[in-house]
């Protein structure tokens, strides 16, 4: 087979265009946000973080190309093992993970590579839920089945993430419940699940308030109190993020001319959206970037409507929601709509783990879209297992 762009970049062309523009936004904004920091910390080189980011992006794009050429039905079979692996990694992280900024979210792999296990857990949980929702329909007609196959996996995964990363646990729980609602599970079971969750959430809230100085509780309390009290003292992130966005205006100050990047903590990751708006403005920064994520959601919605197997529909719905809602969460923090969460801007913020797993998610979505465009990918190979394969 002759190699060309049509053979290498298969699947939904709209999503490939989104990936291209996110790649460009990432390279430009990370370089601008990190140049002075790189100059101070890397013997005069302003490109230290830029080169690392380009490497991360190229690895992610390579992963997308590989993953999207794998028929997505195989992700159903492997999702169980990957989910169990992610649980083991989360436990390992809680016990022996790297302590960075008073939180254990990372483990160190051979070669000095750091790895944020919650990013892996987000992906594997949604894959696992998609599998159970598609091929365990008979079991999900009882509350016991819903509890064992859906609710307990959600609670275990989010519960292991929660102690060190509240925002990720809440985001993942919310997306998982949206996927469950989308699957049209018995509304009575969903209501029971939500009632139990509210009860657990209330107990946790009261515990945090009762022991505000324990572990991560102090950080969470400070963030919420700072956000909810309009007369309280704002933290440095809130102040300078709002200044960056306000001074960006319609057209921005121009690439590389941000003043707040030198003051904002993590301007190339958590607050990269503020730097983008300050330099490129609403017209060239905020609106196009928001549109890219919304366009991804619309393209994914189109794939969901066309794909024949339920597993492909759930997979696309869950992973696209994860990317889009995480992006909106990052933007909401930068504009002071949400309290500080620490969520990166998918495929734009600096960081290897986030970019790589966002790439895997995009690759899986493209794999599903490829099956829609190439109907032969959807044909069951074994008529004896036709029914289960149609669900997968």
C-alpha positions in Angstrom: 0.0 0.0 0.0 1.3 3.4 -1.0 1.8 5.6 2.0 0.2 9.1 1.8 -1.6 11.5 4.0 -4.9 9.7 3.2 -3.5 6.4 4.5 -1.7 7.8 7.5 -4.3 10.3 8.8 -7.5 8.3 8.6 -10.8 8.9 10.3 -12.6 12.2 10.8 -10.7 15.0 9.0 -12.3 17.7 11.2 -10.7 16.1 14.3 -7.3 16.0 12.6 -7.6 19.8 11.8 -8.5 20.4 15.5 -5.3 18.5 16.5 -3.2 20.5 14.1 -4.5 23.9 15.5 -4.1 22.7 19.2 -0.6 21.7 18.3 0.2 25.2 17.0 -1.5 26.9 19.9 0.5 24.8 22.3 3.9 25.4 20.7 3.4 29.2 20.4 1.9 29.7 23.9 4.2 27.4 25.8 7.3 29.1 24.2 5.9 32.5 25.0 4.9 31.6 28.6 8.1 29.8 29.5 10.9 31.6 27.6 12.0 33.8 30.4 11.8 31.0 33.0 13.8 28.8 30.7 16.4 31.6 30.2 16.9 31.9 34.0 17.0 28.2 34.7 18.7 26.7 31.6 22.0 28.6 31.2 20.6 31.3 28.9 18.5 29.1 26.6 14.9 30.4 26.0 13.9 27.2 24.2 14.4 24.6 26.9 10.6 24.1 27.6 9.7 24.6 23.9 11.8 21.7 22.7 10.5 19.4 25.4 6.9 20.4 24.6 7.5 19.7 20.9 8.9 16.3 21.8 5.8 15.6 24.0 3.5 16.7 21.2 5.3 14.6 18.5 5.1 11.5 20.8 1.4 12.2 21.3 0.7 12.6 17.6 2.7 9.3 16.9 0.4 7.6 19.5 -2.7 9.0 17.8 -1.5 7.7 14.4 -0.8 4.2 15.9 -4.0 4.0 18.1 -6.4 5.2 15.4 -5.3 2.4 13.1 -6.3 -0.2 15.6 -10.0 -1.3 15.4 -11.7 0.1 18.4 -13.4 -3.2 19.3 -10.0 -4.4 20.7 -10.1 -1.6 23.3 -13.1 -3.3 24.9 -11.2 -6.5 25.5 -8.2 -4.8 27.0 -10.0 -2.2 29.1 -10.6 -4.5 32.0 -6.9 -5.2 32.5 -6.0 -1.6 32.0 -8.5 -0.5 34.6 -7.1 -2.9 37.1 -3.6 -1.8 36.3 -4.7 1.9 36.9 -6.0 1.0 40.3 -2.7 -0.6 41.3 -0.9 2.5 40.1 -3.2 4.8 42.0 -2.6 2.8 45.2 1.2 2.8 44.6 1.0 6.6 44.1 -0.8 7.2 47.3 1.7 5.1 49.3 5.0 5.8 47.5 4.4 8.5 44.9 6.5 11.7 44.5 5.5 14.5 46.8 5.2 17.6 44.7 3.6 20.7 46.2 2.3 18.7 49.2 0.5 16.2 46.9 1.3 12.7 45.8 0.1 12.5 42.2 3.2 11.3 40.4 5.4 8.2 40.2 8.9 8.1 38.7 9.6 5.5 36.0 13.0 4.2 35.0 15.0 6.9 33.2 13.7 9.7 35.4 10.4 9.9 33.6 7.6 11.2 35.8 4.0 9.9 35.3 0.7 11.2 36.7 -1.3 8.1 37.3 -4.7 9.9 37.5 -4.5 10.7 33.8 -4.2 7.0 33.0 -7.0 6.2 35.4 -9.4 8.7 33.7 -8.9 7.0 30.4 -9.2 3.5 31.6 -12.2 4.0 33.8 -14.2 5.5 30.9 -13.1 2.6 28.6 -14.2 0.1 31.3 -17.5 1.8 31.8 -18.2 1.9 28.1 -17.5 -1.8 27.9 -19.8 -2.7 30.8 -22.6 -0.4 29.6 -22.5 -2.0 26.1 -22.1 -5.7 26.8 -23.5 -6.1 30.4 -27.0 -4.9 29.6 -28.7 -7.9 31.1 -26.9 -7.5 34.4 -27.6 -3.8 34.5 -31.3 -4.4 34.7 -30.8 -5.0 38.4 -29.5 -2.6 41.0 -26.9 -5.2 42.1 -25.6 -5.3 38.6 -25.5 -1.5 38.3 -23.7 -1.4 41.7 -21.0 -4.0 40.8 -20.4 -3.0 37.2 -20.9 0.7 37.2 -21.1 2.5 40.6 -18.4 0.6 42.5 -15.8 1.0 39.8 -16.5 4.8 39.6 -16.3 5.2 43.4 -13.2 3.1 43.8 -11.3 5.0 41.0 -12.5 8.5 42.1 -11.9 7.5 45.7 -8.3 6.6 45.1 -7.7 9.9 43.2 -9.6 12.1 45.7 -7.1 12.3 48.6 -4.4 14.0 46.5 -6.4 15.5 43.6 -9.9 16.6 44.5 -10.6 18.4 41.2 -9.7 15.4 39.0 -11.8 13.1 41.1 -14.8 15.4 40.9 -14.4 15.9 37.1 -14.0 12.2 36.5 -17.1 11.4 38.6 -19.2 14.0 36.8 -18.2 12.7 33.4 -18.8 9.1 34.4 -22.3 10.0 35.6 -23.0 11.8 32.3 -22.0 8.7 30.5 -24.3 6.6 32.7 -27.2 9.0 32.1 -26.5 9.0 28.3 -26.7 5.2 28.3 -30.3 5.5 29.5 -29.8 3.3 32.5 -32.9 2.9 34.7 -33.5 6.4 36.1 -34.4 4.9 39.5 -30.9 3.3 39.8 -29.3 6.6 38.7 -31.2 8.5 41.4 -30.1 6.0 44.0 -26.5 6.3 42.9 -26.7 10.1 43.0 -28.3 10.0 46.5 -25.6 7.8 47.8 -23.0 10.0 46.3 -24.5 13.1 47.8 -24.5 11.4 51.2 -20.8 10.5 50.8 -20.0 14.0 49.6 -21.8 15.6 52.6 -19.8 13.4 55.0 -16.5 14.4 53.2 -17.5 18.1 53.3 -18.2 18.0 57.0 -14.9 16.1 57.6 -12.9 18.7 55.7 -14.6 21.5 57.7 -14.0 19.7 61.0 -10.3 19.1 60.3 -9.3 22.0 58.1 -5.5 21.6 58.9 -5.2 18.0 57.9 -3.3 17.1 54.8 -4.8 18.5 51.6 -7.9 19.8 53.5 -6.1 23.1 54.3 -5.4 23.7 50.6 -9.0 22.9 49.6 -10.5 25.1 52.3 -8.3 28.1 51.4 -9.2 27.8 47.7 -13.0 27.6 48.4 -13.0 30.4 51.0 -11.0 32.6 48.7 -13.4 31.9 45.8 -16.6 32.3 47.8 -15.7 35.3 49.8 -16.0 38.4 47.5 -14.4 40.6 50.3 -11.7 38.2 51.1 -8.1 38.4 50.0 -7.6 37.0 46.5 -4.6 34.8 45.8 -2.0 35.7 43.3 -3.4 33.4 40.7 -6.8 35.0 40.7 -5.5 38.5 40.6 -2.9 38.2 37.8 -5.0 35.9 35.7 -7.8 38.4 35.6 -5.3 41.2 34.8 -3.9 39.1 31.9 -7.4 38.5 30.4 -8.6 42.1 31.0 -5.5 43.7 29.4 -5.6 41.3 26.4 -8.7 43.0 25.0 -10.0 42.1 21.5 -6.6 41.8 19.7 -4.1 41.1 22.5 -0.7 42.6 23.1 1.0 40.3 20.5 2.9 37.0 20.8 5.6 37.1 23.4 4.4 40.4 25.0 2.6 39.0 28.1 3.6 40.8 31.3 1.7 38.5 33.6 3.6 35.4 32.6 6.4 36.6 34.8 4.1 36.7 37.8 1.6 33.9 37.4 2.5 30.6 38.9 2.7 27.9 36.2 1.8 30.3 33.3 2.7 27.5 30.8 0.3 24.9 32.3 -2.5 25.8 34.7 -2.8 29.4 33.5 -1.8 29.1 29.9 -5.3 30.3 28.8 -4.8 33.6 30.6 -1.4 34.1 28.8 -3.0 33.2 25.4 -5.8 35.7 25.9 -3.4 38.4 27.0 -1.2 38.0 24.0 -3.7 37.0 21.3 -6.9 38.6 22.7 -10.4 37.4 22.4 -10.5 37.4 18.6 -7.4 35.4 18.0 -7.0 33.6 21.3 -10.0 32.9 23.4 -12.8 32.5 20.8 -10.8 30.3 18.3 -9.5 28.1 21.2 -13.0 27.6 22.7 -14.4 26.9 19.3 -11.8 24.2 18.7 -13.0 22.3 21.8 -16.6 22.8 21.0 -16.0 21.7 17.4 -14.4 18.5 18.8 -17.5 17.9 20.8 -19.7 18.4 17.7 -17.6 16.1 15.5 -17.7 13.5 18.3 -21.5 13.8 18.6 -21.7 13.2 14.8 -19.6 10.0 15.2 -21.8 8.8 18.1 -24.9 9.1 16.0 -23.3 7.1 13.1 -21.4 4.4 14.8 -23.2 1.0 14.9 -21.8 -0.5 18.0 -22.8 0.8 21.4 -19.3 0.4 22.8 -18.0 2.8 20.1 -20.7 5.4 20.9 -20.1 5.3 24.7 -16.3 5.4 24.2 -16.5 8.5 21.9 -19.1 10.2 24.1 -17.1 9.6 27.3 -13.6 10.5 26.0 -14.7 13.6 24.1 -16.6 14.9 27.2 -13.5 14.3 29.2 -11.3 16.5 26.9 -13.9 19.2 26.4 -15.0 19.5 30.0 -11.4 19.5 31.2 -10.7 22.4 28.8 -13.7 24.4 29.9 -12.6 23.7 33.6 -9.2 25.2 32.9 -10.7 28.2 31.2 -13.2 28.7 34.0 -10.4 28.8 36.6 -8.4 31.3 34.5 -11.5 33.6 34.2 -12.3 33.1 38.0 -15.6 31.3 37.3 -14.3 28.2 39.2 -12.0 28.0 42.2 -8.4 26.9 41.5 -8.4 23.2 40.3 -5.0 22.7 38.6 -6.5 21.1 35.5 -4.3 21.5 32.4 -5.7 22.7 29.1 -5.8 19.5 27.0 -3.2 19.2 24.3 -2.1 22.8 24.9 -0.7 23.1 28.4 2.9 22.0 29.0 3.4 18.5 30.3 4.1 15.1 29.0 1.5 12.9 30.8 -1.5 15.1 30.1 -0.6 15.5 26.4 0.2 11.8 25.9 -3.1 10.5 27.4 -5.1 13.2 25.6 -3.4 11.9 22.5 -4.5 8.4 23.3 -8.1 9.6 23.8 -8.1 11.4 20.5 -6.6 8.3 18.8 -9.4 6.1 20.2 -12.1 8.6 19.0 -10.5 8.7 15.6 -10.5 4.9 15.6 -14.2 4.9 16.1 -14.6 7.6 13.4 -12.6 5.5 11.0 -15.0 2.6 11.5 -17.8 4.9 10.6 -16.1 6.0 7.3 -15.0 2.4 6.5 -18.1 0.2 7.1 -16.0 -3.0 6.6 -14.5 -2.3 10.0 -17.9 -2.7 11.6 -18.7 -6.2 10.2 -18.5 -9.0 12.8 -16.0 -11.6 11.8 -17.8 -14.4 13.6 -21.6 -14.7 13.1 -21.9 -16.8 16.2 -20.9 -13.8 18.3 -22.7 -11.2 16.2 -24.9 -9.9 19.0 -22.1 -9.2 21.5 -19.8 -7.7 18.8 -22.6 -5.3 17.7 -22.7 -4.0 21.3 -19.0 -3.8 21.6 
